[in-house]
Amino acid sequence: MAMEKKARNVGKKMKGKAKETTGKAVGNESMEVKGKAEQAAADAKQTGQKAKDTLGH
């Protein structure tokens, strides 16, 4: 289960990076900001998951 969540978080981070890059390329500041926000959310979830794993659930 934990691996599924980690994989999902990595996927969300990649999606956010793609949005950010696309936003920069087309000059869409809103899309760029949304991409950065998605990456930050994925990083926060990943950190939480790592903490759970460290503490042994």
Secondary structure, 3 states (H helix, E strand, C coil): CHHHHHHHHHHHHHHHHHHHHHHHHHCCHHHHHHHHHHHHHHHHHHHHHHHHHHHCC
